[in-house]
Amino acid sequence: MKPFVEIVASLPVRQFAPEEFLIRQQSPAGHVFILAEGTVRIIRDDIEICQIHEVGSFFGEVSSLTNQPTTASVQAVTPVKAHVIENPMQFAFDYPVAVYMMAVQLAQRLAHVDTQLTQIKRDYQEMYRRLSEISMV
């Protein structure tokens, strides 16, 4: 089995200028990108969710796996180089180790979102408790 690093290195590379979109929200499922260099921002409904600069990060994998439109936009913040998986389904069949790497990243993202959601709920409950203590005069 080919190591993941070799698999990625064999993929074509695209370059993106700052402010250029790799993916636009609600676009049809298409390519998957793997960050090779630079920083991108993830934008959903005109709200910046986060910025990512970790080499090896995947983008576009959710829509490719679900065959649904993309759920967020991915925009270059700095000059970006990204490897392109042009046929994600065939790639998944050819390189199951890559699917495993995507699954690991998705699990990490889910754990992070779960932590954030828990904190938001905790903050909301505390705010609700404080508001309920206010007596109407």
Secondary structure as the mmCIF struct_conf table of DSSP 4:
data_model
#
loop_
_struct_conf.conf_type_id
_struct_conf.id
_struct_conf.beg_label_comp_id
_struct_conf.beg_label_asym_id
_struct_conf.beg_label_seq_id
_struct_conf.end_label_comp_id
_struct_conf.end_label_asym_id
_struct_conf.end_label_seq_id
HELX_RH_AL_P HELX_RH_AL_P1 PHE A 4 ALA A 9
TURN_TY1_P TURN_TY1_P1 SER A 10 SER A 10
BEND BEND1 LEU A 11 LEU A 11
STRN STRN1 VAL A 13 PHE A 16
TURN_TY1_P TURN_TY1_P2 PRO A 18 GLU A 19
STRN STRN2 PHE A 21 ILE A 23
TURN_TY1_P TURN_TY1_P3 GLN A 25 GLN A 26
HELX_LH_PP_P HELX_LH_PP_P1 SER A 27 PRO A 28
BEND BEND2 ALA A 29 ALA A 29
STRN STRN3 VAL A 32 GLU A 37
BEND BEND3 GLY A 38 GLY A 38
STRN STRN4 VAL A 40 ARG A 44
TURN_TY1_P TURN_TY1_P4 ASP A 45 ASP A 46
STRN STRN5 ILE A 47 ILE A 52
TURN_TY1_P TURN_TY1_P5 VAL A 55 GLY A 56
STRN STRN6 PHE A 58 PHE A 59
BEND BEND4 GLY A 60 GLY A 60
HELX_RH_AL_P HELX_RH_AL_P2 GLU A 61 THR A 66
TURN_TY1_P TURN_TY1_P6 ASN A 67 ASN A 67
BEND BEND5 GLN A 68 GLN A 68
BEND BEND6 THR A 71 ALA A 72
STRN STRN7 SER A 73 ALA A 76
BEND BEND7 VAL A 77 THR A 78
STRN STRN8 VAL A 80 ILE A 85
BEND BEND8 GLU A 86 ASN A 87
HELX_RH_AL_P HELX_RH_AL_P3 PRO A 88 ASP A 94
HELX_RH_AL_P HELX_RH_AL_P4 PRO A 96 GLU A 133
HELX_LH_PP_P HELX_LH_PP_P2 ILE A 134 MET A 136
#
